[in-house]
Each structure stands twice: as structure tokens, then as C-alpha cells.
Amino acid sequence: MINKIKNLTLIFICNLFVTNLYSALPENISELVEDAAPAVVNITSKKEISQRQSYGYGGIPDEMLERFGIPRQFREMPQEKREAVSYGSGFILKDNYIMTNYHVVEDATEVIVSLSDRREFIAEIVGVDPLSDLALLVVEGKDLPKVETGNSDSLKVGDWVVAIGSPFSFDFSVTAGIVSAKGRSIQNNNIGNYVPFLQTDVAINPGNSGGPLFDLDGKVVGINSQIYSRSGGYQGLAFAIPINVAIDVANQIIEKGEVSRGYLGVRMSEVDSDLADALGMKKPYGALINDVEEGESADNAGLLPGDVIIEFDNKEIKFSSDLPHVVGQIQPDTNATAKIIRDGDEIELDFVLGELPVNKESFVPAKSQTSSDPIGIKVAEIDRENPTMANLPDGVIVSRVNPGSPASGRVTRGDLITMIQYKGKKYAIYDVESYEEALESFSSGNKIALHLNRNGSRIIRSITLN
């Protein structure tokens, strides 16, 4: 009798679990697809690629052939061009404008857009924005359906979403899942620096790129862009560009033909627990400023290396990757206020944003004033007569790092120490004497922040004194 009761209880629990599971699943996906699918398009992108063929020295490196004096004209044939075809997805946004990913139409010589009603159009590329991986197309057609857009900022982790696209050229396929995270930074050709990606578990594969991501109200909340995969296919992680970012990019392309973004002019890193202690913070959060670009927005506002930005334009900055997401969505010449942790105190700074340069390698450090054997290093004076050191800022050169010391793995030989910071106090380092005097101010167990100049870039590293 007892076993029978146990079995009945188990059956009841299983049925209850299944009932709750199915009650959690959305019921209107089929209706959503029926209404939204006509505005989703399949994109065929044609491009020419160059192909070089060998004359039969297969696999022998050019260096070896050159060593034996074989002329180049006999080593390889001229490059031949051939047509390559790739496939992607997109959707009709408004007024015959179609949104897709930049990588779907990159270097395309012809773009063909196909609708679910079998109509086909030759599309013109209106503009592209590689930094957000977005492209805007336009076609000539009448009575084209269009999507309804939602608000990606209002999405919550756990919300159901639906993707429609053409994975592996299987046109207008539908998959569903949930939003598993927001604000992801994906370092892929610098795209992730400026796009707070939506992470989902929706099954996305090659060919889905550029396709819409819908919420359960049938509104587009994202553009499927990337997958995390070691096999080339779906492995449970997909990333979409928030529709709010996409609409801003599209409007800028339509209105002025290009996309501009706000720019602070800083180099930054994460705040770990040791750095938080050294900087006088209660917990590790925010964007630690390692360096400031001379003459740019941050420099003009008085931001200094060692400052930590915890809020910008009324948006919380938890991680350093949050800062470019926020700043990049603000137009140049816009006023913004930030909350800063400096020397353990919270202050506010006012900024007038600059414009993100196309060539980010133009960063020029500002001339601001900032950047053990208790930490296991040996330092030396700067040799100003050495041409490679003549223009270095004041400080001391690290000439040795002891293996297994507190500095091992954090400081490297050749680093220039310009400042030491501890709980609101800053010790400028001019020479070996000032360096040694600074160390006398600390005791074992203190977590200090070293301001370093490494190959022309300023970085800050935390060290626990031994």
C-alpha cells in the first residue's frame, strides 16, 4: 500500500512538472510567425574573390624558392577572380529599407533580396557601419510588408524571443528561446566595444545573420548577428544586436550617410578586489581609467588615471565594458555628467563628448601627472642620454622582477613606474629615492596600485606587499 502511494505521488509530481513546463511555454508563436514572416527576407550576396594558383611547386615556401633563384613569374600564376555567393537574412524596417548584418553584404557586387511571397529585388547598399556589424539596404517595390519594432531596453533576462531567418539557406525557418543575458561585450573586430549584445539560447546558425529577433508581441527587439561555436554551428549561445542600437544606426545612415559616436579618449580596465582595496573602494566595480588622451573629452573634463567611473549619463557602470556601450550611443558634442571615485571619494565631472575617430590607433596619451623590494622588483634610474629613454616621463625603470614575488606576472622588466597609490594617497615617483621613500609608507599586507608606463601605454596594477 505504501509503495502504491509513493508511485501515485511520483506520478502526480511528474504531471505537475509537465503541466507547469507547458504552461510556461508561449502559445502564440504560430500567430506571431504568420503575422511577422512576410517582412523577413532572405539575402543572397555575390562578390568576387581572388584566387592564386601555383605552377606545381606545391607546398614549397616562397622563401625557399627565392633562395634558389626561381623567378616569381615561374613560381605562381596571376591572381584569378571568381564569384562567391553567401547567404543571410534581413527584415524590412520601413519605407523599403532593409536591415541586415554588415558581414552579410561586405564587399558585395550584387545583393538579391527574396520575400516569402516569392518576389525578388536587386538591393542597393545605402550605408554600412562595421563597428556595429549593421548594413542598411533599399529596394524598389510596392506594398512591401514591414516589421513593428519594440524596445530592447525593456527586455528582461528570461523573456521569450523568436528568430526567423534562413539557416544554411533553409529559408524562413523559425526557432525560439529565451534571453539569457544582456549587455554582452563580444570582442570580434572591435564590434563588441560598441554593441551591448543580447545573449540568447535561440538556435542560430550560418544564414540567420541579419535576421530579426522578435518578442512575444511580434515586435523586433534584436538582429541576430553572431554565435559562439567551436564547430561552426549552434552550440547554445547566440548574440543579437539590440534593436535600439540598430534603429539609431539606420536613422543616422538615412539622415547623414554615416554613423558617429561619442568619444571620451581613455584607456581603461576592470577593477579587481585588490585594486578596489588599493583605490579605497568598498567593492570592485566601475571602469578604471589607465590613461587619458590629450585634448579629448576626458582630458578636458579633468579625468585622471586612477579614477574609476561608476556612472555615466545616469547609467550605472558595473564593468569597464559598460562604458563604451553607453558613451558610443551618445552623439558627439553632447553634454554628459559622470560619477567618479577618486582617492576614495565620489565626485562628479561634466563632459562634452568628442567624436569616435575612425582610426582608433590615433590615441595620444595626455601629459597628466599620473600613471617593491617588498614587492619583489629591482628598479633603476632613467638614462636620459639613451635616445630610447630621452622622452620618457619621470619615474623609475623596472630592471628585474623576482620569480614568485608579489609583482611576478603583474609587472614586467622594462615597465616604467610613475606613481604609487594607496587609499586616496598618491606618491609621485621621480627617481629611485622617491620610490624607496614611498615604499617606507606602507606595511606588509597593504594593497597598493602601481601606475605603469608599458610601451607607451599607461596601465595600473595592484600589488599586495609582502
N, C-alpha and C positions, 0 to 999 in steps of 0.2 A: 504493500500500500504506500509505504514511504517513497519507494523508487518511482511509483506511478505519479505521485505528487511532484517529485523532483523533475520528472520528464515533462509534465504539464507546465510546470513553472518555467523550464528552459524554453519550451515551445512558445509560451506567452511572451517571454523576454525577446526572443528572436523575431517574432511577429511585430512586436512593438518597435524594435530597432528598424526593421524593414519599412514599417509604416512611417516612422519619423524620417527615415532617409528619403523616401519618395515624396513625402510632404515638403521636404526642403528643396527638392528639385523644381526648377521653374517649369510652368505648364504652357507658357505662351511662346516658346521658341519657334514652333512651326508657323504661328501667325506673324511673329517678328520677321522671319525669313521671307515669308510670302510678300510682306509689305516692303521690306528693305532691299531684297536681292536685285530688283530691276535697276537700282542705281549703282550697283557694284559692277566693275568692268574687269575684263581680262586684258593684259597689256603684253604685246609682242614687240620686243625691242631688237632691231637689227643694227649691227655695227661691223666695221671692217677691222680685222686684226692682222698683224704682220707675222709671217712665219718664215723662218730661215732654215734652209736645208743644207746638209753637209754633202761634200763630194765623195765621201767614202772613207774619211779618216776616223770613222765613228768612235767617239768617246775619248780621243786624244786631246788633252787640253791645248788651248791656243798657245800658252806659254812654251810648251814643248815643241810645237810645230814652228814657232818663231825661232826657237833656239837652233833648229836645223835649217833655218833659212828658207822655209817654204813660203812663197809669196801669198798674201792674203787672198788674191783673186783665185788662187787654186785651192784654197782651203775651204771656202764656203761660197755658196751661191747668193745672189742678191735676194733681199727680202721679198717674199711674195705675199700679196694680200688675199685674204679670203673672208667670206661673210660668216659671221657668227650670229646665232639667234638665241635670245634669252627670254624668259617669261616671268611675269609678275602680275600683281593685282593693283587695283585702284578703286576710286569711287568718285562720282560726280558731286562736287561740292555745291556749286551754284553757277548760274549763267554760262553753262557749257565748260566750266573749269573743272579739271580733274586733278585730284591729288594722288601722288604715289611716292615711292622712295626714290631718292637721287640715284642710288646704286642700281635701280631697275633700268633707268634710261641713260646712264652715264655713257658719254661718247657715242650715243646712238645716231645713226644716219637716217633711220626711219622708225617711227613708233606707230603701231597699229592698235587701236582700241576696239574691243569687241564687247557688245552688250548681250545680256541674256536673251533678248528678243532677236538675236542673230544679226543685228545691224553692226556694221564695221565702219570705222572712220580713221583717216590719217590724222594723227595729232601733231600739234605744234608745241614745242617746249617753250613755255613763256619765261620761265626762270627756274633756277635751282639754288639750293642752299646746302652745300656739302656738310657744314657744321651741324646741321640737324638731320641730315640724310633725307631731305624733302625736295620734291620737284612738283612744279605746277604746269599742267598741260591744258590745252584748249582744243576743242573740236568744233567743226561747223555742223550743226544738226538741229532739228526742230523737235519740240515736245520731248526733250530729254528728261528722264526722271532725275531726282536729286535726293540726297540723304538729308536727314534732320540731325543737326549737331547738338550735343549735350555739353555738360560742364565737367571736364575731367578733374577739376579740383574737388568736386563734391563726391568723387568716388571714394569708397572705403575698402580697406582690405577685407576680403571675404565676399564682396559683391560678385554676383554672377555676370559674366560677359560672354559674348558670342562673336566668333570670327567668321567672315565669309571671304573666300579667296580661291586661288587656283593652284593648290599644292601639286608639284610635279605635273603641271598642265591639266590636272583634273578640274575643269572649270566649275566655279561656283559651288565649291564644297563648303560645308558648314561644320564647325566644331565649337564646343562650349567648355567653359571652365570658370575659374574664379580669379579675382585679383589677389595675388599672393604677396605683393609688396608694392610700395610706391617710392618715387624719388631715387630710383637706382641710377648709379653712375657707371656707365659701361665704357671703358677706355678702348675705343676702336676708332682709329683715325681721328682722334680728338672729338668724336661725336659726343661721347658721354660727358664731357666737360660742360656742355651747354643744354643738355636734354635730361630732365628728371624722369627717366623711363618708368613706365608701368610694367611691373613683372606679373605675368600670369602663368597659369598651368594649362592654358588653351593649346591644343595640339596645332603647332605651326610648323610648316616645312618649306623648303625652297619653292618659290612660286606664290606663297602667301604674302611676300614682301609688298608693302604698299596698300594692302587690303584693309578694310575698316574693322574696327573692334566696336561692337555695339553693347550698350547696356540693355536691360530688360524692357526699357521703354522704347526700344528701337532707335535710339539716338547714338550717333557715333561719338565715342569717348576716347578713341585712340587709333593709331595707324600702326599695324603690325610691321615690325622692322627687322628684328634680329632674333636669333635663337642661340642658346648656349648648348653646344654639342661637340662631342668628340668623334662622332660618327658621320656628321653632315646632315643627320636627320633629327627629328624631335626627340628630346630626352627629358622632357618635363619642365623646361624653363624657356619661356618666350618673353620678348620685350616689345613694348609698343610705345610710340611717341604720343604723349598726351595731346588731345585734340586742341586744347587751348594754345599750346605751343604751335601746332600746325596752322591754326587759323591766323595767328599773328604773323607767321612767316608768309602765308598766302596773301594776306592783305598788304604786307609791305612789298611783295613782288608785284602785285597788281598796281599799287599806287605809285611806286618809285622805281621798280625794276630791280631792286636789290634789297638785301636784308642787313640791317645794322643792329648792333647790340651794345649795351652799356659795358664799360670797362673801368676797373679800378687801378690796374697796374701793380699787382702784388704777386709774390710767390708765397705759397702757404703750405702747411702740413697739418696733420692731426695732432691733437693734444692727448698724450697718453697719461696714465696715472702719475708717473714720476714727474713729467713736465708740469702737470697740474699742481703738484706739490711745490715744485721749484718756482712756479709763477704765482704762488699764493692763491690758487683757486681751490674751491671746495670739492670739485669733481671734474673729470676730464670731459670737456665739451667745447664746441666752437671751432673756429678756423684760426690757427696760429700763424701769424704773419712772420715769414722768414726774411723777406726783403721787399723793398718798395721801389717802384720805378720812378726815376727822377722826372719831375714836371707833370706827372699824370695825376689823376683824380685823388688817389690815396695820399700821395706826397703833398698835394695842395691842401688836403684836409688835415694834415698833421699826423697821419697814421705812422707808427714807428715799428720796426722789427721788434718782436717780443710781445706786441699787442695781440689780443685774442678777440676776434669779432664773434659775438654771441647772438646778435640780432641785426638784421639789415632790412630797411624799408618795412618795418613792423612784421618781419617774418623771422622765426627762430632759426638760428644756425646751429644745428647739433653737431654736424660733421663738416670738415673742410670742403667736401664735395657739394654741400648745400649752397655755398656762397656763389660759385659761378652760375648755378642754376637760377638763383634769384637775380643776380646782377645782370646776367645775359638777357633776361626778359624785360629789362627796363631800357627805354630808349636813351641814347646819348643826350647830354645837356640837361638831363633831368636831375632835380634836387632829391636827395635821399638822406635819411638820418640812420646812424648805426649806433648800437650799444657795444662798448669796448671794455674789456678787462685789461687794465694797465696797472702794473705794480700792486696787484691785489685789489684795486678799487675799480668800480664800474663808472665809466664816463660816457658821454655822448659826443659824437663827431658828425658834422654836416658835410656832405659830399655833393659835388656836381660831377656827374658821371662823364667820363670820356667815351670814346668810341673804340670798340674792339678792333685792333689792327688786323688786316688780312694776314700779314706775316708776323706771327707771334714771336719769331726769333729776334725781333727788334727790341726786346726788353733790355733796358739800360739801368743798372742799379742806382738808387739815389745816394747822395752823399750825406746821408744822415749819420748820427753819432753812434748807431748801434749795429750790432751784428745781426794730471794734478799729482808732488809725486803721490799725494793721496788718491789720485785718480789713475795713476799708472802711466804717465806720459813724461817725455822729456821735451823741453822747448828751447828755442834759440832765437836770438835777435834777427831782425830783418836786415839782410845785406843790401843796403841801398845802392852800392856800387855794382851789384849784379843787375844787368838790364831786365831780367825777368821779374825782379822784385822791386824795381825802382818806383813803380806806380802803385804798389800795394798800400792799402790803408794801414793805420797804426795797429800794432798787435804783436804777437809772437808766433813763430813758426813751430809746428809740431815736428820734431825730428825723430821721435821714436814713440811707439805705442807698445807697452809691455803685454805679451800674451796672457790672457786670463785676468787682466786687470779690469776695473770698472769701465775704463774707456775703450776696451777692446771691442771691436765691432760697431762702435759709435763714432769714434774719432779715427782718422787715418793720417798717416805720415804725409806732411805737406799741407795739412789744414792750417789756416791762419786763425788764431783765437783773438777776437777783437773785444769781447766783453764777457763777463760772468754775471749771472742774475740769480738772485735768491730772495724769494718772498718780498718783492717790492723794492729791493735794493739792487742797484746796478753798479758794477765795478768796471770802469773802462780800462782796457789793457793797452798800454803804450809800449811796454818793454818787459823784459824778464823780471825786473824789480817790482813793477806794479802787479805783475801776475802773481809773484810769490807773496806779496803783501795781501792781495785779495784772498788767497787760499788760507791765510792765517785767520781770516774772519769766520771760517767755517769749522765745524767739528764732524767727527765720524757719524755717518748715517744721514747727514744733510743731503737733500736732493737739489743739485744746482743745475742751471741751464747755461750751457756754453754757446755763445754766439760765434759761429764759424764762417769763414770765407773759404769755400772749396771750389777751385777752378773758376773763380769769378762769380759764383752764386752763393748767396747767404743762406745758411741753414742753422737750425737750433737743435741741440741735442741735450737730453737730460742725462746726468751722471750722478750716481749715489757715491758719496765719499766713503772711502774705506780707511 
